[in-house]
Amino acid sequence: MKKIIIVSFCFFIVNVIFSQKMMTRSGEIKFEASMPAFEEIAAKNNTVSCILDESNGDFVALALVKAFKFKAPLMEEHFNENYLESSVFPKSTFKGKIIGFDSSKLSSKKNIYDLEGDLTLHGVTKKIKAKMVIFINSDKVIVSSDIIVKPQDYNIEIPNLVKNKIAENVKVSINFVLQQK
């Protein structure tokens, strides 16, 4: 009888702990590094994992670099081999906090929060700040944000031959649909 009570109690505690987290494994990150009058440099990754802790606003995301898909296969190859060196740096992560986040105030109305944390890309970690839009749609939490990333800040070398074809400020857009797990 004691074992049943203890197992039931442990199951309840684990359920309470995990019920405060929302997540996805199919989040989307897009980036745009195009310059006018040159070929489009853009990619999308639809397999990004993300967890939001509703109790305190902790926010983490992980993207596998090789999962970014380009229109041109050769561009994807150069991205992985020459720029992001995905065999050496296979993932990019963000660990941070949504400032002032209160899950009880979530609604279908879009709310804007400040996002602060550490972005690790190409083996380099930098603090970033951005605005994040959060709202509820059909019992799912929708999270989106745009940040600017400068390749030189992350030791990503752009050869002089193509330097004028790639934007100095790369626009990165995230879109996650989070659910309780």
C-alpha positions as CSV (number, residue, x, y, z in Angstrom):
1,M,0.0,0.0,0.0
2,K,2.9,2.4,0.8
3,K,4.5,1.7,-2.6
4,I,1.2,2.6,-4.4
5,I,0.9,5.9,-2.4
6,I,4.6,6.8,-3.0
7,V,4.5,5.9,-6.7
8,S,1.2,7.9,-7.1
9,F,2.7,10.9,-5.3
10,C,5.9,10.8,-7.5
11,F,3.8,10.6,-10.6
12,F,1.7,13.6,-9.4
13,I,4.9,15.7,-8.7
14,V,6.5,14.8,-12.0
15,N,3.2,15.7,-13.8
16,V,3.0,19.1,-12.0
17,I,6.7,19.9,-12.9
18,F,6.3,19.0,-16.5
19,S,2.9,20.5,-17.0
20,Q,4.4,24.0,-16.6
21,K,6.5,23.6,-19.8
22,M,5.4,24.1,-23.3
23,M,7.4,22.9,-26.2
24,T,7.7,22.1,-29.9
25,R,10.1,20.1,-32.0
26,S,8.9,21.7,-35.3
27,G,9.6,25.3,-34.7
28,E,10.7,27.5,-37.6
29,I,13.7,29.8,-38.0
30,K,14.2,31.7,-41.2
31,F,17.1,34.0,-42.1
32,E,17.6,36.5,-44.8
33,A,21.1,37.7,-45.8
34,S,20.4,39.0,-49.3
35,M,21.7,42.2,-50.8
36,P,19.8,44.1,-53.5
37,A,20.6,43.2,-57.1
38,F,22.2,39.9,-56.1
39,E,21.0,36.3,-55.7
40,E,18.7,35.7,-52.7
41,I,20.5,34.3,-49.7
42,A,17.8,32.9,-47.4
43,A,17.1,29.6,-45.6
44,K,14.5,28.0,-43.4
45,N,14.7,25.3,-40.7
46,N,11.5,23.7,-39.7
47,T,12.9,21.3,-37.1
48,V,13.8,23.6,-34.3
49,S,13.2,22.5,-30.7
50,C,12.0,25.0,-28.1
51,I,10.8,24.9,-24.5
52,L,9.1,27.7,-22.6
53,D,8.7,27.4,-18.8
54,E,5.4,29.0,-18.1
55,S,6.2,29.4,-14.4
56,N,9.2,31.7,-14.9
57,G,9.6,32.7,-18.6
58,D,12.7,30.7,-19.2
59,F,13.1,30.1,-22.9
60,V,15.4,27.8,-24.7
61,A,15.8,26.8,-28.4
62,L,18.0,24.5,-30.3
63,A,18.5,24.4,-34.1
64,L,20.6,21.9,-36.0
65,V,22.6,23.9,-38.5
66,K,22.4,21.2,-41.3
67,A,18.6,21.4,-41.1
68,F,18.6,24.9,-42.8
69,K,17.3,24.5,-46.4
70,F,18.1,26.8,-49.2
71,K,16.6,27.1,-52.7
72,A,20.0,26.4,-54.3
73,P,21.8,23.2,-53.1
74,L,25.2,24.7,-53.8
75,M,24.4,27.6,-51.5
76,E,23.4,25.1,-48.8
77,E,26.7,23.3,-49.3
78,H,28.7,26.5,-48.9
79,F,26.7,27.5,-45.9
80,N,27.5,24.2,-44.1
81,E,31.1,23.7,-45.2
82,N,32.5,27.2,-45.5
83,Y,30.5,29.6,-43.3
84,L,28.8,27.8,-40.4
85,E,31.1,24.8,-40.5
86,S,28.3,22.5,-39.4
87,S,30.6,19.5,-39.0
88,V,32.5,21.4,-36.3
89,F,29.6,23.4,-34.9
90,P,26.5,21.2,-35.5
91,K,24.0,23.2,-33.5
92,S,23.0,26.7,-32.5
93,T,21.3,27.4,-29.2
94,F,19.5,30.2,-27.4
95,K,19.1,30.2,-23.6
96,G,17.3,33.1,-22.0
97,K,14.3,34.6,-20.4
98,I,11.2,36.4,-21.4
99,I,11.2,39.4,-19.1
100,G,8.0,40.1,-17.2
101,F,6.3,36.9,-18.6
102,D,3.1,36.0,-16.9
103,S,1.3,33.0,-18.3
104,S,-2.0,34.0,-16.6
105,K,-2.1,37.0,-18.8
106,L,-1.8,35.1,-22.1
107,S,-4.7,35.7,-24.5
108,S,-5.6,35.8,-28.1
109,K,-4.3,39.5,-28.0
110,K,-0.7,39.8,-29.2
111,N,1.5,40.8,-26.3
112,I,5.0,42.1,-26.7
113,Y,7.7,41.1,-24.2
114,D,11.5,41.7,-24.0
115,L,13.6,38.6,-24.6
116,E,17.1,38.5,-23.2
117,G,19.7,35.7,-23.3
118,D,22.7,34.0,-24.8
119,L,22.8,33.0,-28.5
120,T,25.5,30.5,-29.3
121,L,26.3,30.2,-33.0
122,H,29.5,28.9,-34.7
123,G,30.9,28.2,-31.3
124,V,30.6,31.8,-30.1
125,T,28.1,32.9,-27.4
126,K,26.8,36.5,-27.3
127,K,24.1,38.2,-25.3
128,I,21.2,39.4,-27.3
129,K,18.0,41.4,-26.6
130,A,14.9,41.4,-28.8
131,K,11.2,41.9,-28.7
132,M,9.0,38.9,-28.7
133,V,5.3,38.6,-29.6
134,I,3.3,36.0,-27.7
135,F,-0.4,35.1,-27.9
136,I,-2.7,32.1,-27.7
137,N,-4.5,30.4,-30.6
138,S,-6.5,27.2,-30.1
139,D,-4.8,26.3,-26.8
140,K,-1.4,26.7,-28.3
141,V,1.1,29.5,-27.5
142,I,2.4,31.3,-30.6
143,V,5.8,32.9,-30.1
144,S,7.6,35.0,-32.8
145,S,10.5,37.4,-32.8
146,D,13.0,39.0,-35.2
147,I,16.7,39.5,-34.3
148,I,19.6,40.8,-36.2
149,V,22.8,38.7,-36.3
150,K,26.1,40.0,-37.6
151,P,28.3,37.2,-38.9
152,Q,31.5,38.8,-37.8
153,D,30.3,38.8,-34.2
154,Y,30.2,35.0,-34.4
155,N,33.6,34.6,-36.2
156,I,31.9,33.6,-39.4
157,E,34.3,34.6,-42.1
158,I,32.9,35.9,-45.4
159,P,35.5,35.8,-48.3
160,N,36.2,39.2,-50.0
161,L,35.0,37.7,-53.3
162,V,31.4,37.5,-52.0
163,K,31.5,40.0,-49.1
164,N,29.4,42.6,-51.0
165,K,26.7,40.0,-51.9
166,I,26.0,39.0,-48.2
167,A,24.3,41.4,-45.8
168,E,26.3,42.6,-42.8
169,N,23.1,42.4,-40.7
170,V,21.3,39.1,-41.2
171,K,17.6,39.1,-40.2
172,V,16.6,36.0,-38.3
173,S,12.9,35.3,-37.7
174,I,11.6,32.7,-35.3
175,N,8.1,31.3,-35.2
176,F,7.1,28.6,-32.7
177,V,3.8,27.0,-31.9
178,L,4.1,25.6,-28.4
179,Q,2.0,23.0,-26.7
180,Q,1.9,21.5,-23.2
181,K,3.7,18.2,-23.1
